């Protein structure tokens, strides 16, 4: 992705928002219900958007809050609802709107007193503390935040009684109901704000001190205090700002808050990589002002606007790569939490560092690897079967020192304090610890680069990152995939067709386009494109558009192979058959988490589809890719390697012979 010339520099005035205009748009703009981008849409972190494009308005929050009230009734949740907001300009208006609906629905609602700000993990912890040992009248919560997103944005997410981000079965229900309410225009109960604030169901409490006092049960605060460590903190103008001084005074620490400004324009930030303002504590561009202070503190930490993310700066390493700090945190916790059970797993996302795998294996613990999204860690953190859950985007949480649940949402504050504990307890900062682990276990062998495979700039940046890291490019596996429209040709939507072709074909072209010059200059390399048996024969996909796209991939591969082979670069494709994954159920509309659960069940039904009497598995494709990437396939070029157990080879032998036998019997011909 191209780096903006403003990246890492103080935000110029022209980038700053006008909070009054933004709030006015929030109240006055009406979403276009014919535009799907302006409907309620829950991603991995709730509904997000901006009134400037009609995707985050009062109408949205009214509908979502009413939908949450309706959902609570279906689940018989009648305990208190904890609601917090961050420091974005839209969070205050959205909280006021939500409070009007909650009060009208007689929902017992608890907010921070004096219109204060509340970090995401504080709400998660409050829900769990209230629900401890309860079987009924359970609490849940709402957090109003777009996380580290730009100042123009707003966000609204629901946390059920397990305290963590709502799973897709919940968010789909709420999303569907909210859009019904948006379209209907009625059905939302609402009280005037003055009435809602004074309602006997609205309670203003202090969330700060209970959270602060409880920190000693998750962090060794005595170790930090006794070491005399000077800890620098920059809340980046977020909801954690009101918490650091109480933490400092309550535990008698030496904490210096480098910036205590709360400003909804976030004018004090340096600009992020793409020319936008973000409170991303893992970005070297957004953190440039903070990193410049590194020599003033042994450890310097930061959080985003809702404090669910962390950033750690040390004298030894500067701003730590999030994966590096996760590795150090896991290593330290597994060796300094004696009450944690040995069977408790360590959770990481699939795109997190392989160094974590090596640390976990070294310490004889169990690794729990999940798709991207913190929601996958919630059940394990809740019941203690997962002692740590961390994702590559600088978000994590872990158990209390007694191995019970702390928070099931990401907690950037405890990750910041953990950096201080590590330094205080060991005499080495996290940067020094990572260097030691790297020396012992070897350097990390993979790098994650977030990219949209349909965008040329992203693909080029991804390949450039590889060459920058290793000095060459030996193999490219174009394996981006996604859904395609189903149904007859007469029903195919043009936008769906274009989107499918972009994901399935354009991405392959872009990968080859930017890898080819590097490999041709090297005089070697292997390009592998993921095709499909659906591209070889019609009727092997639920979507004819998918089949057509994969046919294009297979033929494009051969065409490129004829050119690149002359320069020593091989280009081949793999056409998988029936592989037991959740992709089939996803194509039919099942939610991703539910679809993946059907993978095992699919193995039995798919075993009878081809001569080899078992379903294909992902390892079959992985082994084929490794073969085509290796020198063992140095004389293979322009080939489509079909990995299907014989699925498209022809008619299966036994059914064919049974058919022949039936014909003989019909004709009265004796068996040979």
Residue pairs with C-beta under 8 A, 6 or more apart in sequence:
1 273
1 274
1 451
1 457
1 458
1 461
2 274
2 457
2 461
3 273
3 274
3 285
4 271
4 272
4 273
4 274
4 275
5 275
6 12
6 15
6 271
6 275
7 271
7 272
7 273
7 274
7 275
7 285
8 270
8 271
8 284
8 285
8 288
9 270
9 271
9 288
10 270
10 271
10 289
11 266
11 267
11 268
11 269
11 270
11 271
11 277
15 271
15 275
15 276
15 277
16 151
16 265
16 267
16 277
17 89
17 151
17 152
17 264
17 265
19 89
19 264
19 265
22 50
22 51
22 52
22 89
22 90
22 151
22 152
23 89
23 90
23 93
25 51
25 52
25 57
26 51
26 56
26 57
26 58
26 90
26 93
26 94
26 154
27 57
27 58
27 93
29 51
29 54
29 57
30 54
30 57
30 59
31 38
31 39
31 54
31 55
31 57
31 59
31 60
31 182
32 38
32 54
33 39
33 182
33 183
35 54
37 53
37 54
37 55
38 49
38 53
38 54
38 55
39 179
39 182
40 47
40 60
40 63
40 64
40 67
40 175
40 178
40 179
40 182
41 47
41 55
41 175
42 157
42 166
42 171
42 172
42 174
42 175
44 165
44 372
44 373
44 374
44 375
45 147
45 155
45 157
45 165
46 143
46 155
46 156
46 157
46 158
46 165
46 166
46 171
47 56
47 60
47 64
47 155
47 156
47 157
47 175
47 178
48 55
48 56
48 146
48 149
48 153
48 154
48 155
48 156
49 55
49 56
49 60
49 153
49 154
50 56
50 90
50 152
50 153
50 154
51 57
51 90
51 154
52 152
56 90
56 94
56 153
56 154
56 155
56 156
58 93
58 97
59 182
60 156
60 178
60 182
61 94
61 97
61 98
61 156
62 97
62 100
62 101
62 181
62 188
62 190
63 178
63 179
63 181
63 182
63 188
64 156
64 174
64 178
65 97
65 98
65 101
65 102
65 142
66 101
66 105
66 177
66 178
66 181
66 187
66 188
66 189
67 173
67 174
67 175
67 177
67 178
67 181
68 142
68 158
68 174
69 101
69 102
69 105
69 107
69 189
70 177
71 158
71 170
71 173
71 174
71 177
72 78
72 81
72 107
72 140
75 160
76 136
77 138
77 139
77 140
77 160
77 161
78 108
78 137
79 108
79 130
79 131
79 134
79 137
79 138
79 139
79 140
79 161
80 108
80 109
80 110
80 130
80 139
80 203
81 102
81 107
81 108
81 109
81 110
81 139
81 140
81 141
81 142
82 110
82 123
82 126
82 127
82 130
82 139
82 140
82 141
82 142
82 207
83 95
83 98
83 99
83 102
83 109
83 110
83 111
83 123
83 141
83 142
83 143
83 144
84 111
84 112
84 117
84 118
84 119
84 120
84 122
84 123
84 141
84 142
84 143
84 144
84 207
84 239
85 91
85 92
85 94
85 95
85 117
85 118
85 143
85 144
85 145
85 239
86 117
86 118
86 119
86 120
86 143
86 144
86 145
86 146
86 238
86 239
86 305
86 306
86 307
87 117
87 237
87 238
87 239
87 241
87 262
87 264
87 305
88 145
88 146
88 149
88 151
88 153
88 154
88 155
88 264
88 305
89 151
89 264
89 265
90 146
90 153
90 154
91 144
91 145
91 154
92 115
94 144
94 154
94 156
95 111
95 144
96 193
98 142
98 144
98 156
99 109
99 111
99 193
99 196
99 197
99 202
100 190
100 191
100 192
100 193
100 196
101 188
101 189
101 190
101 191
102 109
102 196
102 201
102 202
103 109
103 191
103 195
103 196
103 199
103 201
103 202
104 189
104 190
104 191
104 196
105 189
106 201
107 201
108 201
108 203
109 201
109 202
109 203
110 126
110 203
110 204
110 205
111 118
111 202
111 203
111 204
111 205
112 118
112 204
112 205
112 206
112 207
112 208
113 204
113 205
113 206
114 204
116 207
116 208
116 242
117 238
117 239
117 241
117 242
117 262
118 143
118 207
118 239
119 238
119 239
119 240
119 243
119 303
119 306
119 307
119 308
119 411
119 412
119 413
120 143
120 145
120 147
120 239
120 306
120 307
120 308
120 409
120 410
120 411
121 307
121 308
121 397
121 407
121 409
121 410
121 411
121 412
121 413
121 414
122 207
122 208
122 211
122 243
122 307
123 141
123 142
123 143
123 159
123 207
123 409
124 141
124 159
124 163
124 164
124 407
124 408
124 409
124 411
125 163
125 211
125 214
125 406
125 407
125 411
126 139
126 141
126 207
126 210
126 211
127 139
127 140
127 141
127 159
127 161
127 163
128 162
128 163
128 382
128 405
128 406
128 407
128 408
129 210
129 214
130 139
131 138
131 139
131 161
131 163
138 161
139 161
140 158
140 159
140 160
140 161
141 158
141 159
141 163
142 156
142 157
142 158
142 159
143 156
143 157
143 159
143 306
143 409
144 154
144 155
144 156
145 155
145 157
145 239
145 305
145 306
146 153
146 154
146 155
146 305
147 155
147 304
147 305
147 306
147 308
147 309
148 278
148 279
148 280
148 281
148 304
148 305
148 309
149 155
149 278
150 276
150 277
150 278
151 264
151 265
151 266
151 277
157 165
157 166
158 166
158 170
158 171
158 174
159 165
159 166
159 409
160 166
160 167
160 170
162 378
162 379
162 382
162 408
163 378
163 382
163 405
163 407
163 408
163 409
164 374
164 375
164 377
164 378
164 381
164 382
164 408
164 409
165 373
165 374
165 375
165 378
165 409
166 174
166 375
167 375
167 378
167 593
168 375
168 591
168 592
168 593
168 594
169 591
169 593
169 594
172 591
180 187
181 187
181 188
191 199
196 202
208 242
208 243
208 246
209 246
209 250
211 243
212 243
212 246
212 247
212 250
213 250
215 221
215 247
215 251
215 413
215 414
215 417
216 222
216 251
217 400
217 401
217 402
217 406
218 398
218 399
218 400
218 401
218 406
218 414
219 414
219 417
219 418
219 421
220 336
220 401
220 421
220 424
220 425
221 251
221 253
221 417
221 421
223 421
223 424
223 425
224 231
224 251
224 253
224 417
224 420
224 421
224 424
225 251
225 252
225 253
226 424
227 423
227 424
227 425
228 254
229 253
229 254
229 298
229 299
229 420
229 423
229 424
230 254
230 256
230 297
230 298
231 253
231 254
231 255
231 256
231 297
231 298
231 299
231 300
231 301
231 420
232 255
232 256
232 258
232 293
232 296
232 297
232 299
232 300
232 301
232 313
233 244
233 255
233 256
233 257
233 258
233 300
233 301
233 302
233 416
234 257
234 258
234 259
234 290
234 293
234 300
234 301
234 302
235 241
235 244
235 257
235 259
235 260
235 302
235 303
235 307
236 259
236 266
236 269
236 279
236 281
236 286
236 290
236 302
236 303
236 304
236 305
237 259
237 261
237 262
237 263
237 266
237 268
237 269
237 279
237 305
238 279
238 303
238 304
238 305
238 306
238 307
239 305
239 306
239 307
240 303
240 307
240 412
240 413
241 257
241 260
241 262
243 307
243 413
244 255
244 257
245 255
245 257
247 253
247 255
247 417
248 254
248 255
256 297
258 290
258 293
258 300
259 268
261 268
266 277
266 279
268 289
269 277
269 278
269 279
269 286
269 289
270 285
270 286
270 287
270 288
270 289
271 277
271 285
271 286
272 278
272 280
272 283
272 285
272 286
273 283
273 285
277 286
278 286
279 286
279 303
279 304
279 305
280 286
280 287
280 304
280 309
281 287
281 290
281 302
281 303
281 304
281 309
281 310
281 311
281 394
281 412
282 309
282 310
282 311
282 319
282 321
282 322
282 393
282 394
284 291
284 319
287 302
287 311
287 313
287 319
290 300
290 302
290 311
290 313
290 319
291 313
291 318
291 319
293 300
293 313
294 300
294 313
294 314
294 315
294 318
295 315
297 313
297 315
298 314
298 315
298 423
298 429
299 312
299 313
299 314
299 419
299 420
299 423
299 429
299 430
300 312
300 313
300 314
301 310
301 311
301 312
301 313
301 416
301 419
301 420
302 310
302 311
302 313
302 416
303 309
303 310
303 311
303 412
303 413
303 416
304 412
307 411
307 412
307 413
308 395
308 409
308 410
308 411
308 412
309 393
309 394
309 395
309 410
309 412
310 325
310 394
310 395
310 396
310 412
310 413
310 415
310 416
310 419
311 319
311 320
311 394
312 319
312 320
312 325
312 415
312 416
312 419
312 430
313 319
313 320
314 320
314 419
314 423
314 429
314 430
314 431
314 432
315 429
315 431
316 429
316 431
316 432
316 435
317 324
317 429
317 430
317 431
317 432
317 434
317 435
318 431
320 328
320 430
320 431
320 434
322 392
322 393
322 394
323 352
323 353
323 355
323 356
323 392
323 444
323 448
324 353
324 355
324 430
324 431
324 434
325 394
325 415
325 419
325 430
325 434
326 348
326 352
326 353
326 356
326 390
326 392
326 396
327 353
327 355
327 356
327 359
327 434
327 437
328 422
328 430
328 433
328 434
328 437
329 388
329 390
329 396
329 398
329 415
329 418
329 419
329 422
329 430
330 346
330 356
330 359
330 360
330 388
330 390
331 359
331 363
331 433
331 437
332 418
332 421
332 422
332 425
332 426
332 433
333 340
333 387
333 388
333 398
333 418
334 340
334 346
334 359
334 360
334 363
334 365
334 387
335 363
336 425
337 387
337 399
337 401
337 403
339 401
339 402
339 403
340 387
340 399
340 403
341 384
341 387
341 403
342 364
342 365
343 366
343 385
344 365
344 366
344 384
344 385
344 386
344 387
344 399
344 403
345 365
345 366
345 367
345 368
345 380
345 385
345 386
345 387
346 356
346 360
346 365
346 366
346 367
346 368
346 386
346 387
346 388
347 368
347 369
347 370
347 376
347 377
347 380
347 381
347 386
347 388
347 389
347 390
348 356
348 357
348 367
348 368
348 369
348 370
348 389
348 390
348 391
349 369
349 370
349 371
349 372
349 373
349 376
349 390
349 391
349 392
350 369
350 370
350 371
350 372
351 372
351 392
351 448
352 390
352 391
352 392
352 448
353 392
353 444
353 446
353 448
354 444
354 445
354 446
355 437
355 438
355 441
355 444
356 367
356 390
357 367
358 441
358 442
359 437
359 441
360 366
360 367
361 367
362 441
368 380
368 386
370 376
370 377
371 592
371 596
372 391
372 392
373 391
374 389
374 391
374 395
374 409
374 410
376 389
377 386
377 389
377 397
377 408
378 408
379 385
379 386
380 386
380 389
381 389
381 397
381 398
381 399
381 405
381 406
381 407
381 408
382 405
382 408
383 405
384 399
384 403
384 404
384 405
387 398
387 399
387 403
388 396
388 397
388 398
388 399
389 396
389 397
389 398
390 396
391 410
392 448
394 412
395 410
395 412
396 410
396 411
396 415
397 406
397 407
397 408
397 409
397 410
397 411
397 414
398 406
398 414
399 405
399 406
400 406
406 414
407 414
419 429
419 430
422 428
422 429
422 430
422 433
423 429
423 430
426 433
428 436
438 444
447 465
447 466
447 469
449 461
449 462
449 465
449 466
451 458
451 459
451 461
451 462
452 458
453 459
453 478
453 480
453 503
453 507
453 510
453 511
454 480
454 502
454 503
454 506
454 507
454 510
455 510
456 510
456 513
456 514
459 507
459 510
459 511
459 513
459 514
460 510
460 514
463 473
463 476
463 511
463 514
463 515
463 518
466 473
467 473
467 518
472 518
472 522
473 515
473 518
473 519
473 522
473 525
474 524
474 525
474 526
474 629
475 525
475 526
475 527
475 528
475 629
476 511
476 512
476 515
476 519
476 525
476 526
476 527
476 528
477 528
477 530
477 625
477 629
478 507
478 508
478 511
478 512
478 527
478 528
478 529
478 530
479 530
480 503
480 504
480 507
480 508
481 503
481 504
481 530
481 583
482 499
482 500
482 503
482 504
483 500
483 543
483 546
483 586
483 587
484 496
484 497
484 500
484 504
484 541
484 543
484 545
484 546
484 549
485 491
485 492
485 493
485 496
485 497
485 500
485 543
485 545
486 542
486 543
486 587
489 544
492 545
496 545
497 545
500 543
500 545
500 546
500 549
501 545
501 549
501 552
504 546
504 549
504 550
504 552
504 553
505 549
505 552
505 553
505 556
508 529
508 553
508 556
508 557
509 556
511 527
511 529
512 527
512 529
512 556
512 560
512 571
515 525
515 527
516 527
516 560
516 564
516 569
518 525
519 525
519 527
519 564
519 567
519 568
519 569
520 564
520 567
520 568
520 569
522 568
523 567
523 568
524 568
524 569
525 568
525 569
525 570
526 569
526 570
526 571
526 572
526 628
526 629
526 630
526 633
527 557
527 560
527 564
527 569
527 570
527 571
527 572
528 572
528 573
528 574
528 625
528 628
528 629
529 553
529 554
529 556
529 557
529 571
529 572
529 573
529 574
530 553
530 573
530 574
530 576
530 621
531 550
531 553
531 554
531 557
531 573
531 574
531 575
531 576
531 640
532 540
532 541
532 546
532 547
532 550
532 553
532 575
532 576
533 540
533 575
533 576
533 577
533 642
533 644
533 647
533 648
534 540
534 541
534 546
534 547
534 550
535 547
535 548
535 549
535 550
535 551
535 552
535 553
535 554
535 575
536 551
536 554
536 575
536 640
536 642
536 648
537 648
538 544
538 547
540 547
540 647
540 648
541 547
541 550
542 584
542 587
542 588
543 587
546 587
550 575
553 573
554 573
554 575
554 640
557 571
557 572
557 573
557 638
557 640
558 571
558 638
558 640
560 571
561 570
561 571
561 572
561 637
561 638
562 638
564 570
564 571
565 571
565 637
565 638
570 628
570 633
570 634
570 636
570 637
571 637
571 638
572 628
572 633
572 636
572 637
572 638
572 639
572 640
572 641
573 639
573 640
573 641
574 621
574 624
574 625
574 628
574 640
574 641
574 643
575 640
575 641
575 642
575 643
575 644
576 616
576 620
576 621
576 643
576 644
577 609
577 610
577 616
577 642
577 643
577 644
577 645
577 647
577 648
578 606
578 609
578 610
578 615
578 616
578 644
578 645
578 647
579 615
579 616
579 617
579 618
579 620
579 621
580 599
580 600
580 602
580 603
580 606
580 615
580 616
580 617
581 596
581 599
581 602
581 618
582 590
582 592
582 595
582 596
582 597
582 598
582 599
583 595
584 595
584 602
585 594
585 595
585 598
585 602
586 592
586 595
590 598
602 615
603 614
603 615
603 617
604 615
605 615
606 615
606 616
607 613
607 614
607 615
609 615
609 645
609 647
610 644
610 645
610 646
610 647
610 652
611 645
611 646
611 649
611 652
611 653
612 645
612 646
614 645
616 643
616 644
616 645
620 643
621 643
624 641
624 643
627 633
627 641
628 636
628 641
642 648
646 652
661 671
664 670
664 671
